[in-house]
Amino acid sequence: MGMIRLLLLIAGLAVAVATASQAQELRAQLSPRDYTTLAAEIGAKVERIPVREGERFKKGQILVSFDCSIQRAQVAEAKAALTATEKTVAVNARLLELQTIGKLESDVAQAERDKARAKLDASAAVLGKCQVPAPFDGRVAEQKVRAQQFVQPGQALLDIIDDSELELDFVVPSKWLVWLKPGHAFKVEIDETARTYPVKLVRVGARIDPVSQSVRVTGTIGGSFPELAAGMSGKVLLAPPP
């Protein structure tokens, strides 16, 4: 009888150890749904940055403006050149009707007009790069340049994030995929706030790490919680079903 009790105790301990190994602590970090670094597409002096670090903006709002007096002058020059070539084409068309010039001369004038129009389009395209609009609603995470600073093409200007929906990235054992599917609901306890929040799984990684036999998954925080911010971390309250 004593032996049976001992065997039952050992079996209970084994189950407890197995359960504890499955319910391992999972750490996760909050990240914004969208984020990007805005960069300069032209070489120019920064004229104005109306938003500062931490401030919010709307999609389409101008975040950076450049001093583009030279580019505006180039557009004006291109417009004047196009107007001149269009007048030449009109005059040549009339002269061609009167047979006072040859068709070649008329064709050359038309080609010059097309060339002037293309130059105007190119100048206007460059002028359009003098303002950097916001690609989405969000906040400024980091300001990398200041007003009156000259920047080069490709130089980083602002790091921006869309924190309207925060995501939770973490790693789970790959064997959990037999029960852990998109739509699965669970909770996360955030260290900075000492509170728990509802989470819903939205994505499962496409590749399993063969060494650790783990896979990255992503969930989204359900609801609006102003106290949460990207970069916060916490413990995922998720365990395999019994």
Rosetta blueprint (number, residue, H / E / L):
1 M L
2 G H
3 M H
4 I H
5 R H
6 L H
7 L H
8 L H
9 L H
10 I H
11 A H
12 G H
13 L H
14 A H
15 V H
16 A H
17 V H
18 A H
19 T H
20 A H
21 S H
22 Q H
23 A L
24 Q L
25 E L
26 L E
27 R E
28 A E
29 Q E
30 L E
31 S E
32 P E
33 R E
34 D E
35 Y E
36 T E
37 T E
38 L E
39 A E
40 A L
41 E L
42 I L
43 G L
44 A E
45 K E
46 V E
47 E E
48 R E
49 I L
50 P L
51 V L
52 R L
53 E L
54 G L
55 E L
56 R E
57 F E
58 K L
59 K L
60 G L
61 Q L
62 I E
63 L E
64 V E
65 S E
66 F E
67 D E
68 C L
69 S H
70 I H
71 Q H
72 R H
73 A H
74 Q H
75 V H
76 A H
77 E H
78 A H
79 K H
80 A H
81 A H
82 L H
83 T H
84 A H
85 T H
86 E H
87 K H
88 T H
89 V H
90 A H
91 V H
92 N H
93 A H
94 R H
95 L H
96 L H
97 E H
98 L L
99 Q L
100 T L
101 I L
102 G L
103 K H
104 L H
105 E H
106 S H
107 D H
108 V H
109 A H
110 Q H
111 A H
112 E H
113 R H
114 D H
115 K H
116 A H
117 R H
118 A H
119 K H
120 L H
121 D H
122 A H
123 S H
124 A H
125 A H
126 V H
127 L H
128 G H
129 K H
130 C H
131 Q E
132 V E
133 P E
134 A L
135 P L
136 F L
137 D L
138 G E
139 R E
140 V E
141 A E
142 E E
143 Q E
144 K L
145 V L
146 R L
147 A L
148 Q L
149 Q L
150 F E
151 V E
152 Q L
153 P L
154 G L
155 Q L
156 A E
157 L E
158 L E
159 D E
160 I E
161 I E
162 D E
163 D E
164 S E
165 E E
166 L E
167 E E
168 L E
169 D E
170 F E
171 V E
172 V E
173 P E
174 S H
175 K H
176 W H
177 L H
178 V H
179 W L
180 L L
181 K L
182 P L
183 G L
184 H L
185 A E
186 F E
187 K E
188 V E
189 E E
190 I E
191 D L
192 E L
193 T L
194 A L
195 R E
196 T E
197 Y E
198 P E
199 V E
200 K E
201 L E
202 V E
203 R E
204 V E
205 G L
206 A L
207 R L
208 I L
209 D E
210 P L
211 V L
212 S L
213 Q L
214 S E
215 V E
216 R E
217 V E
218 T E
219 G E
220 T E
221 I E
222 G L
223 G L
224 S L
225 F L
226 P L
227 E L
228 L L
229 A L
230 A L
231 G L
232 M L
233 S E
234 G E
235 K E
236 V E
237 L E
238 L L
239 A L
240 P L
241 P L
242 P L
